[in-house]
Amino acid sequence: MSTNEFDEAALAELREDLGDAFADFACRFLASARSELEAARKDLQAGDLAGAGARAHALKGTAGYFGAVALADCLARLQRAAASGDGGGAASAAVEASQALVRLGPRIGA
């Protein structure tokens, strides 16, 4: 795991800001992110690069709130690749985003 994969300060700030609501927020984000990444994968398989890019863009900001640097970076790469018409690059970034999301779950306690 890269030392730049998570921003511990951002995660701690979010935990403090949300208090008791953090666990529910984290679970809802993870479920939504899994669903959106699966939908982005299906978009890519169907040749809908714009759809996949839009999904990546929507998830990128929330990933940043959690301090999920690696996930946000993967989503940014997916978005850029989709925008430039690079389906293979977008698909690769989607796989990496899914892997980063799996690593995020235990990190945020969800």
Sine and cosine of phi, psi and omega as CSV:
sin_phi,cos_phi,sin_psi,cos_psi,sin_omega,cos_omega
0.00,0.00,0.76,-0.65,0.01,-1.00
-0.92,0.39,0.56,-0.83,0.06,-1.00
-0.94,0.34,-0.31,0.95,0.02,-1.00
-1.00,-0.10,0.23,0.97,-0.07,-1.00
-0.96,0.27,-0.53,0.85,-0.04,-1.00
-0.74,-0.67,0.57,-0.82,0.12,-0.99
-0.97,-0.24,0.99,-0.12,-0.08,-1.00
-0.87,0.49,-0.58,0.82,-0.01,-1.00
-0.91,0.42,-0.67,0.74,0.02,-1.00
-0.90,0.44,-0.67,0.74,0.02,-1.00
-0.90,0.43,-0.69,0.72,0.01,-1.00
-0.89,0.45,-0.64,0.77,0.01,-1.00
-0.90,0.43,-0.67,0.75,0.02,-1.00
-0.91,0.43,-0.67,0.74,0.04,-1.00
-0.86,0.51,-0.70,0.72,-0.02,-1.00
-0.92,0.40,-0.71,0.71,-0.02,-1.00
-0.89,0.46,-0.65,0.76,-0.07,-1.00
-1.00,0.02,-0.37,0.93,0.01,-1.00
0.83,0.56,-0.80,-0.60,-0.05,-1.00
-0.91,0.42,-0.34,0.94,-0.02,-1.00
-0.99,0.15,-0.15,0.99,-0.08,-1.00
-0.86,0.51,-0.74,0.67,-0.08,-1.00
-0.87,0.50,-0.70,0.72,0.01,-1.00
-0.91,0.42,-0.69,0.73,0.02,-1.00
-0.87,0.49,-0.69,0.72,0.00,-1.00
-0.90,0.44,-0.70,0.71,0.01,-1.00
-0.89,0.45,-0.69,0.73,0.02,-1.00
-0.90,0.43,-0.65,0.76,0.03,-1.00
-0.89,0.45,-0.73,0.68,-0.02,-1.00
-0.87,0.49,-0.69,0.72,0.01,-1.00
-0.90,0.44,-0.70,0.72,0.00,-1.00
-0.91,0.41,-0.67,0.74,-0.01,-1.00
-0.90,0.44,-0.67,0.75,0.05,-1.00
-0.86,0.50,-0.72,0.70,-0.01,-1.00
-0.90,0.45,-0.70,0.71,-0.02,-1.00
-0.93,0.38,-0.61,0.79,0.05,-1.00
-0.92,0.39,-0.61,0.79,0.07,-1.00
-0.91,0.42,-0.66,0.75,0.04,-1.00
-0.91,0.42,-0.62,0.79,0.04,-1.00
-0.90,0.43,-0.64,0.77,0.05,-1.00
-0.88,0.48,-0.68,0.73,0.04,-1.00
-0.91,0.42,-0.62,0.78,0.09,-1.00
-0.85,0.53,-0.71,0.71,-0.02,-1.00
-0.90,0.44,-0.67,0.74,0.01,-1.00
-0.89,0.45,-0.53,0.85,0.00,-1.00
-1.00,0.06,-0.02,1.00,-0.01,-1.00
0.99,0.14,0.22,0.98,0.00,-1.00
-1.00,-0.02,0.98,0.21,-0.02,-1.00
-0.91,0.41,-0.61,0.79,0.00,-1.00
-0.88,0.47,-0.67,0.74,0.02,-1.00
-0.89,0.45,-0.70,0.71,0.02,-1.00
-0.90,0.44,-0.66,0.75,0.02,-1.00
-0.90,0.44,-0.63,0.77,0.01,-1.00
-0.91,0.41,-0.64,0.77,0.03,-1.00
-0.90,0.43,-0.67,0.74,0.02,-1.00
-0.88,0.47,-0.68,0.73,0.00,-1.00
-0.87,0.49,-0.68,0.73,-0.03,-1.00
-0.90,0.44,-0.59,0.81,-0.03,-1.00
-0.99,0.17,-0.46,0.89,-0.13,-0.99
-0.84,0.54,-0.70,0.72,-0.03,-1.00
-0.90,0.43,-0.70,0.71,0.00,-1.00
-0.92,0.40,-0.59,0.81,0.06,-1.00
-0.86,0.52,-0.62,0.79,0.04,-1.00
-0.90,0.44,-0.61,0.79,0.04,-1.00
-0.85,0.52,-0.58,0.81,-0.01,-1.00
-0.99,0.13,-0.05,1.00,-0.05,-1.00
0.97,0.26,0.34,0.94,-0.04,-1.00
-1.00,0.08,0.97,0.25,-0.09,-1.00
-0.86,0.50,-0.73,0.68,-0.03,-1.00
-0.90,0.44,-0.67,0.74,0.02,-1.00
-0.89,0.45,-0.73,0.68,0.01,-1.00
-0.88,0.48,-0.64,0.77,0.03,-1.00
-0.90,0.44,-0.69,0.73,0.04,-1.00
-0.88,0.47,-0.67,0.74,0.01,-1.00
-0.91,0.41,-0.61,0.79,0.05,-1.00
-0.90,0.43,-0.65,0.76,0.04,-1.00
-0.91,0.41,-0.64,0.77,0.05,-1.00
-0.87,0.49,-0.72,0.69,-0.01,-1.00
-0.87,0.49,-0.72,0.69,0.00,-1.00
-0.90,0.44,-0.70,0.71,-0.01,-1.00
-0.89,0.45,-0.68,0.73,0.01,-1.00
-0.89,0.46,-0.67,0.74,-0.02,-1.00
-0.91,0.42,-0.50,0.87,-0.02,-1.00
-1.00,-0.04,0.03,1.00,0.03,-1.00
0.99,0.13,0.26,0.96,-0.02,-1.00
-1.00,-0.05,1.00,0.09,-0.03,-1.00
-0.88,0.47,-0.63,0.78,0.01,-1.00
-0.91,0.42,-0.68,0.73,0.04,-1.00
-0.90,0.43,-0.63,0.77,0.03,-1.00
-0.91,0.41,-0.66,0.75,0.02,-1.00
-0.90,0.43,-0.66,0.75,0.04,-1.00
-0.89,0.46,-0.70,0.72,0.02,-1.00
-0.91,0.42,-0.56,0.83,0.03,-1.00
-0.91,0.42,-0.66,0.75,0.05,-1.00
-0.89,0.45,-0.71,0.70,0.01,-1.00
-0.90,0.43,-0.60,0.80,0.04,-1.00
-0.90,0.44,-0.67,0.75,0.03,-1.00
-0.88,0.47,-0.65,0.76,0.02,-1.00
-0.91,0.41,-0.66,0.75,0.03,-1.00
-0.90,0.43,-0.60,0.80,0.02,-1.00
-0.91,0.42,-0.64,0.77,0.05,-1.00
-0.87,0.50,-0.66,0.75,0.01,-1.00
-0.94,0.34,-0.46,0.89,-0.01,-1.00
-0.93,0.36,-0.63,0.78,-0.07,-1.00
-0.74,0.68,-0.85,0.53,0.00,-1.00
-0.91,0.41,-0.47,0.88,-0.03,-1.00
-0.92,0.40,-0.58,0.81,-0.01,-1.00
-0.99,-0.13,0.06,1.00,0.08,-1.00
0.97,0.25,0.50,0.86,-0.01,-1.00
-0.83,-0.56,0.00,0.00,0.00,0.00
